[in-house]
Amino acid sequence: MELEAIRVLIRAKMQDGSLPRDSGPHAFGHPGNLENCGACGRVLRTSKPMMEVRKSTMVFFFHGDCYLLWIDERRAPRS
C-alpha cells in the first residue's frame, strides 16, 4: 500500500475516533503479534517489528512505518 493511501486512512480514522489524535500515548516496540495494523489494516507478521501504543484502556498496533505516519499526521494542523 502506498504511503499516501495510508496517510488518508490514518486521517479518516482520527476523524472518526478509531485512532487517537491527541499526544501522550505510551509506545513499545516488539515483534509482530499477528494482529492487524491500526493504520493500514494489514497483518503484523511476527518476523517484523511493530509498535504497540497504549492510550488509557485502549491498545493500538502499528507497523513501524505506519506508526511514524500516524505520529506525523497527529502533529499536522487540523483542516
N, C-alpha and C positions, 0 to 999 in steps of 0.2 A: 504494500500500500504506500502511496506517495506521502511525503511528509505534509504537504499542504492539505491533503484529504484528511489526514489525522488531525491537523490543526482545526479543521472545520468541525470534525466530530467532537473534539475537546470543547470548542466554543459552545456547541449545541448542548453538550452535557452539563457545562457550567451554567448555561442559561436555564435549563430545566431542573437544575439542582441535583442531578445524579453524580456530579463531580463538584467538590468544593472549590470556591473561588478565593476565599479568604486565606490569609497566611497562617503559619504556625503549626502545621501538622508535623508529627514525628515520622521520619522516614528511615527505613532499614533496608540494606541490600542483602540478598542471599540468592541461592539458586532458585530457578523457576519452580512453581508448585502445581502446574497443570491447570491452574485457574485461567480465566480469561482476563486479558488486559482491560483495565478500566477505560482506556482511551480508544484503542483500535479494535478491541474485541477478540483478537487472536489469542491462541493458547500460549501460555508462558511455559516453554519447554524447560525441563529440568537441567538440560545441558547449557542453558544460557542464564546469565544473571538477571534478576528482576529487582524492582523496588517495591517494598510494602509500606504503605502510608497509613498511619492511624490518625484519625481526627475524631475525638470524643469516643463514641462507641462504634464508629464506622471504620471499616478497613478497605483500602483500595490497593490493587496490584497493578503494576505497570512494567512494560519493557523499559530498559534503560533509556532508549531514545524517546519513547512516549512520555516518560517521566519528565525529561528535560523540556519537551514541547509543552507539557502541562504547566511546568514552572514558568516558562516563558509566557504562555497565554494568561496565567494568573496575574502576572505583572503588567500586562498590556492594559492601556486605558480602556475603560468600558465604552462601548459605542451605543 
